[in-house]
Amino acid sequence: MSRRNPFSKVAEQVVIVTGVWLPIWSTIPFQDILPGRIHEQSYQIFHNDGYYANIARYAPGHQSGFWQKFASKLPACDLMVLQKYSVRDEQWDIKNVGIFQALKNREIPLRIHDADEWFTITVESKFKKAAPNIELQQELKLKNIDRNTVKKFEKVYLATSFLEHLYIDNDFRLVKTQREATQRPSYTIAVRKS
């Protein structure tokens, strides 16, 4: 795939990656730390201002007819991992800047417009008005999530990420990511969503 990559230079990829992507397959384990991720309501959104977000709706019990009756009264948890990106030495330079959550009515789906609006408002209110050097919070404050799960998110959040597009075109991405040099790489396939 790498040899067939039409945009092998990272600087060219920045323009192509801007927009909304739907991850259709991934080996990234932390995506499923919380139970009940709704895959068709999971998005990667890249803005051209140097920020991108992984946003997903979690609604435990939605996949089981038996549990749906009980779970339908519970709220869904929308989770956003917000990152800053740039190009340095012909490589993607990724920095985590925050994890945010919102409890929502599970009956109302998380649509692209809603996810993008949440992302935009969060960046404008928390980062654009802040100092240019964003300091990473060392401890996450997530509500209604047990401490063990928060610790797992913190481990991912505090790591320095590595990202490489093995293949990217206007509608398809094959991405290799790695949290640290000693970690086994993960892979994600994403398609353009409009």
N, C-alpha and C positions, 0 to 999 in steps of 0.2 A: 504494500500500500504506500509506503514512504516513497518509493521510486516513482509512483504514479501521482503523487501529491502535486496538484497544479499550483499550489501556493506554499512552497517549501520555506520561503523566507518569512520569519515571524512578523516583520514589519508589514508585509502584505496581508497577513492573516487578521490583523486588527480590524481592518475595514470589513472583511468578510464575516467575522464573528459577531459583529454588532447586530443585535436583535434578540429574538426569543427562540430558544431551542428546547425540544422535548427529549429528555434522556430516555431512550427506549430499551437500553440494556446497560448494565454496569456491574463491575465487581467491587465497587467501593462499599466496604462493610458498614461505615458509619451512617449511610443513608437510611438504614433500617434499625438504628438503635431504638427509636420509638416504634411501637407496633402500629400497623394499620396505614402505612403510606399508600396514598392513592396515586398510582403511577401516571394516570392521564391528567392529574392535577399537580404535576411536578415540572418545574421549569428552570432553565438556566437563561438568565437575561443579561446581556451585555449592553451597556450604554457606551457611547463614544466619549464620555467624560472620565474614563479610567476606572469605573466601578462595574462590578458584576455581582449577581446574586444567584444563589441556588435556593429556590423557594419550593416548598412541598406542603401539601395538605396531609395531615395524619388524622384518621378517623377510625380508631380501633373498633372492630366488630363489623365493619362495612362489608367484608368479604364473606361473611357467614350468614345465611338466612336465619339460623337459630338465634345468633347473638344480635342480629340487626334490630329486633324488637326491643331488646333491653338497651342497646347502645344508641338507638335513635334519639334518645332524650339527652345524651351527653353532647357537649360541644366538640367541635373538631379543633385541632391545634395546627395553625399555620406556622411554619418555621422557616426563617430566612437566615442563611449564612451569607454574610456580605463580605466581599473582598475587593481589594484595589489591585489593578493590574497596570503594568507598563512593559516596555521592551528594554532590556538591558543586555548588552553584549550578544545580540541576536538570539535572546532567549526570553521567554515569558517570565516576568518578575511578579510574583503573586504574594500579596500580604492580606491576611485576615484582618478585618476591622470590626466585626461584630456579629453576634448571633441574636436574632430578635424573634419573638413569638407573639402570636395573637390567638385568642380563643374566639372561635366563630361558630355560627349556626351551621351544622353539618348538612342541613337541607339545601343550603345555597352553595353551589359549587364555587371553587376558587378558579375564576377565569383568568385568562392572560391579562386582560385590561386591569383587573383588580390587583393581581400580583405585581404588575409593572407600576401601577399607581402607588402601592405600598412601598416598593423599592425606591421610587423617585422621591416620595415624601420623606422617607427615612434618611436618604442621602442628603437632601436639602436641609432638613432640620438638624441632623446630628453631625454632619461632616463638612458641608460647604461653608457653614458659618463658624466652624471651629478653626482652631489653629492649623496651619498647613501640615505640621508634623503630628500625625494621628498616633496617639499612644494606645496600645492594645491593653484592654482591661485584663488583668491577670486572673480574675475570678468572674465566672458567669453568674448572672442573676436571672434564672429562668423560673417562672412560677408554675406550680402544679406539675412539676417533673421531679421524680425522686433524686436524691443526692448522688446515687451511683450512676444514673444516666447522665446527670449534669457533669460528673467527673469524666465520663467517656467523651462528651462533647468538648470539654476543656482540653483534653489531650489532643484532639484533632485541631481545635481552634488555635492553640498555642504553637503548633508545629508550623514550620516554614514549608509551603507547598511548592512542588515542581509540576509544571504542566507542559506537555508537548503534544502538538497535533501531528499524529502519524499520517493523517489524511484530513484535508478540509477542502470543501468546495461550497458553493452557495447554499446547498441543501442538506449536506451530510458532513458529520465530523466523527473521526475516530481519535479519541483523546487518551493519552497515557498520563497518569498522575502518580505522584509519590509524595508522601508526607516528609520522609527523611531518607537519607541515603541508604540506611540499613533495612528499610522497609521494602517489602515486595511491591512492585508497581501494580496499580489498578488501571482498568480500562473502561471507557465509557463510549457508547455509540449514541449520538444525538442527531435528530433531524430538525430542520427548520420548521418553526410553527408560526403561522400568521394570524 
